[in-house]
């Protein structure tokens, strides 16, 4: 796999994570396909202006940087202080909200990167910066040899996600990306599904969901310690178990050896309850997106573990 092919596959995998994480925040999100930035070009050339950017380092910058670019309108949509309100939050509150969104998205991207590497990819704190023109965008970013851009809208307002990638990360990720590409190519060539034995060592995300609530992000940022958030389920309702974003089973919350656990009572197949997922195929070395599964349009997840399992 060439460097360009590796970057292209990484971009498509991260597009799924970016879309899913943004849609968890309770706004109407539309996400476009990833765009590879050619050598010598700027990943910020089409940044929405005026805007706010938030930079989050991945693995202290050794893996790269996750950069969220929001137009003022998109930032204001995330910063609305209540349902139906149209007045934007104060400037300092908006910076905090944009930083929170950037960390949320970076966490999902780091989980994807960690799944490829087979190890945890830590993230840093968000650095926010307002910019007036395209020439000022990316002012908080260090130059990296590779980058791709994922365009999106927030309630119709433009935004862009930029991932700047270091050479060292692509080299380290090569075995994992090769494995993903080979499995996809084998399935496409034979017309069969990927053999069970080939899937057993692939790590997936598993989490249990107690319930959901819809909150404006500005309100969520301001929740104090000890506050109570009301969920949409009763205490004795079934717990839902998700595997890689898809509803897999329902069960009951129990305690086993002083740790919380879920006792599975029923396996579930519900294609409507899923995060965005991108299906990738390889064709003669080229990497193509062949299917997109939409995410659950209902409410934002209150708590979810995005780390690979």
N, C-alpha and C positions, 0 to 999 in steps of 0.2 A: 504494500500500500504506500503510495507516495504521500508526501507532506500535504499536498493539496487535497487528496482524497481523504486523509485522516481529518483534516480541518473541516471538510465538507460533512463528513459523517458526524463529527462532534457537534457541528452547528445544528444539524437536524435533530440530534438527540436533545440538545439544550433547548431547542425551540419548544419542544413538548413541555419541558420543565418551566420555562418562562411563561408560557401560555397558562399552564395549570396554576402556577403560583399567583399570577395577576388575577385570574378569575376567582380565586378564593377571597378576594378583597371586596366583593360585593358590588362592583361596577360593571357596566356593559363593556366588554373587552373584545376587540377584533385583532387578530394576530396574523401578520403576513409571513411568507417564507423567508428563511435566513438568506443573507447576502454576504458572500465572501468578499472581503476588502482586498483588492489587488495591491501588490507591492508598490510602494511609493504613493499610494492614495491615502486619504485621511478617512478614518471611520466616522468622523464628525462632520463630513462635508454637507450632509443633509439633516443636520440637527435642527429640531423645531425651535424657532426663535420668536420672541425672547423665551428663555427657558431656565430650568433648574437641573443641574446634574448632581448625581450622588455616586461616589466611587467607593467600591468595597474590594479590598485585596483578598485574593485567594491564596491560602498557604503563605502568608506574609509576602505576597507578590511573586513567589517562586513559580506558582502555576499561572499567574496572570492577574487581570483585574476585571471585575464586573462593574459596568458603568451604566447607570440608568439616566436617560435624557428625557425630561418631560417638558412639554410646552407649559406656559403659565396656566393655560386653560386646563390641561390635564392634571397639573399639580393641584389646582383649585378643586377639581372634581374629587380627588382623593382627600382633600383637606376640609371638605364640607363638614360642618359640626353637627349636622342632624339630618334625618330623612326629610326630603322635600325642601330643605333650605338652600338658598342661592347665594348667600353672602360668604365670601371666602374667609378662611381663618387668618389670624394675624401672621405677619411675616415670619416671626420666630417659630410659631406653631407649624407653619407650612414647611419650613426647613426640617423640623423634627419628623413630620409626616412623610416627606419625600425620603428622608434617611431610613425611616422604618420600612417603607415599601422596598427600597433598594436592598436592605438586609434580608427581607423576606424572599425576594427574587434570588439573591445571591445564595441563600441557604439551599434553595431548590437546585440551583445550578451546581453548587458544591456537592450535593448529594448525587447528582448525575455523574460528576467527575469522579467522586469517590467510588461509585459503583464500577466505573471503567477501570480504575486503578486497583480496586480491591482494598482500599484503605480510606481512612477519614481525611477529608480536605477541610481544614479550618478556615474560617473567614474572619476578617477584621471588622472594625467599626466603619460606619459610613462617613465619608467626607463630602459635604454638600457645598455647592457653589452656584450662584446665579450668574447667568451670562446673557448679554444683550444681542450679540451677533454670532454667526457661524464661526467667525475667526476666533472667538473667545471660548467656544465649546471645547471640552476636553482639557481644560486648563488644570484639572486636578489629576490628570492621567500621565503616567510615565510611558515612554515610547516602547512598544512591543513589536516583534517581527511579524506577528500574525494577528488577524482580527476578523470577526464577522459581526454583522448587524442584524437584529430582528426588529422590524417595524411593527408598531401596534397603535391602536387608538383606545382612549378611555372616554366612554360616552361621546365618541366622535372626535375627541381632541387628540392630537398626535403625540406620539412618544416613540422612543427608540431604545433598544437594549444593545449595548456593545460589550462583547467579550474580547479582551486583548489577551492573547495566548503566547506564552514563552516557548521557545524551542525545547527546553528541557522537559516541559510537561508533555508535549507531543511525543517525544522520544519515550518517555516513561509510560504513556498511555497506549503506545503502538500495539503491544500484545493484546490488550483488552479490545481495542478497536478492530484489530485483525480478526479476533474471535467473533465479534458481532457481525462483521462483514461476511465472514465465511459461513456462518449459520444462515444469514439471510440469503446468500448466494446459493447455498445448497438447497434451501427450501424452494427458491425460485426455479432452479434448474430441474429438480425432480418433480415439482408440482405437489410434493408431499409436505406434510408438516415437519418441523424439526424433530429428530428422534428424541425420545424421552431421556436417554442416557446423556445426550448432549446438553440437556437443559438443567440437569441436577446440580451442577456446580455454579450456575448463574445466580447471583445474589439479587433478591427482590426486596422491595420495601413492604413491610407489614405493619399495620397499626389498627387499633381499636378506637371506635368513635362513640362517645357517650351521648353526644347531641350537638346541635348547631344553634347559632344565633347570628342574626344580621346586625352589624354595628358599623356606622361610619368610622373610617380609620382614625379620624381625628379624635373621636370619642374613645376608641380602643387605646390609643396612645396615652390618653389621660386617665385611664383606669388606675386607681391607687391600689396599693397592696391591701389585701383583705376585702376588696370589693366582691360582690356576688353578681355573677352573670347568669341570667335565667336562660336555660336551654329549651329546645322545642320538644323535649320528651319527659315523660314521668320517670320517677326513680326505678320503677319495676319494669320499664319497657326493655325490649331486647337490645343488646349491644351489637353494633355492626362491625364486622371485621373486613378490612380492605387489604388486598394484595396488589401492589403496584398500581394503586389508584382505582381498582375495580372491586365492587362489592362482591365478597366471596362467601361470607357466612354470617349467621346471626347466632348469638349466644347470650350467656349470663355472666356478669362480673362476679368473680370468686377470688378467694385468697388461698394461695398454695405456698406453703413454707414462707410465710410472712411477706409474700409478693403478690401484687395484683395479677390476675390472669383472666382469660375469657374461656369459659367452657362452651364449646360449639354444640349447638342444638339443631341447626339446620343449614345446609349448604344452599346458596342463593345464586341464581343467574339473572342479573338485571342489567342489560346493556345500557340503560339510561343513566345508571349511577356509576359514572367513571370520570376521571380526569381526562384532559386532552392527551391523546397518544398519537405518535407519528409512527407509521409503518414504513420501514426503509428496505429497499431492494437494491442489489448491485447488478449492473448490466454492463458486462465487458469493461469493468473497472470504473464505470460511472456510477454515481450514487443518486437514486431518485426517490422522492417521496411518493408513495403510491396510494396512501390512504390516510385520512385524518379522522379520528374518533372524537366527537365533541365532548365537552366536559359537562358535569352536572350544573345546571343553571340555578339550582336552588341554593341560597345562602352561603355564607363563608364558613369554613371549618374553624371551629374554635381552637382545637388543639390537634396537631398531627405531627408525627415524628417522620421527618424526611430523610433520616439517615438510612443508608443501605443495610439490609439484614441478610 
